[in-house]
Amino acid sequence: MRVRLLTYSTRPRGGVVHALRLAEELAARGHEAELWALSPDGARFVREPRTAVHLVPVERRPEESVERRVPRYADALAEALRKADTDWAEIHHAEDCLSARALLALRAEGAVRSVVRTIHHVDAFSNRMLEECQRASIQDVDHRLCVSRFWAERLRAEYDVDAEVVPNGVDAERYADCPFERAEAGERFGWGARPAVLSVGGIEPRKGSRTLLEAFARARARLGPGALLVVAGGETFFDYRDYRASWLEDARRLELRVTEDGSGLEEADVAIIGTVPEEDMPALYRAADVLAFPSTREGFGLVVLEALAAGLPAVVSDLAVFHEHLEDGRDCLMTPVGDSGLLAGALVQAARDEELRERLRAGGLATAARYSWARCAEAHERAYGTILGA
């Protein structure tokens, strides 16, 4: 098959990682797979993909509203595809509403026969243009895939459409084979053996960042001397400057010292380290004592599977989507969304209770082993075959 996968970014967000790893696995299985992505100001993927890549340049305009940015980016992607051979691909597969918008425009022109879309989750937008972009990418496409049963059921209830469920994968062996012990891995990032709570996903509302900050402040003394909250990742399409400003004000109110550039790490309580190169992610998980993932909404939670594969205990929000592949007390701890008190207690348990940690490690490794990108690619092959047959 000739498959063209499209994503809105090169940054390691869930949908982007899904597109990258799926394209690579399809190529490894003998298919012709192209990965198309928007590239603001020349941005590249965190590593060079092992498949054909087309980066579409767009200019980053920091003060531009999202209402203007989405159509401009989608138009740029559509125009780049027009200049390519649109008849080459048998499958055009969008990973987000922006790339779906570009493909829907080409379908209207007759340049693309049909549009496949993976819906990772449905956002609650207050902006009418974004809501319409999301709706069109769900209802107006020809074929839909979902990474969880929860969201497939929501699509049926809210949008009256069907979607096939194909779970994510994880490179379990890669994370499990990290050669560093806890303190050695910590030294690589500058905090050594200090108790460390890791958050991956940056500072934004959906990641429950303000709840986590308050929980860490409540748990800090019980976590041990020099306890540190590490915030990794976070580059996103949306403008969360106001939320980030509120988060920093929370830190001041809670008397937490924050470093954003690594300076003063020895005295800091919170370290914002940004996007970490992919080759360093196994060591990052190994350098922490617990993963905190207090999201308010998730499609699947790929970060959690990565942490479990690395042997890192995780505390996650009690979301229905997580119950499809996780179990409280077996491979993670779950706490109610927005409850900083219970989150604080769970972080301390997962970081300090050695018997619990060993149970969560064993359960987490077993859970991660059930998911692979090869299985994900196999399921996509079957879905694509059905689509082409139709």
PyMOL commands that set and color helices and strands:
alter all, ss='L'
color gray80, all
select helices_A, chain A and resi 14-28+66-83+97-109+128-139+149-159+172-176+182-189+205-207+209-223+241-253+278-286+302-309+320-324+340-352+354-369+373-389
alter helices_A, ss='H'
color red, helices_A
select strands_A, chain A and resi 2-7+32-40+52-58+91-94+116-119+143-146+164-165+196-200+228-232+258-259+270-274+290-293+314-317+333-335
alter strands_A, ss='S'
color yellow, strands_A
deselect
rebuild
show_as cartoon
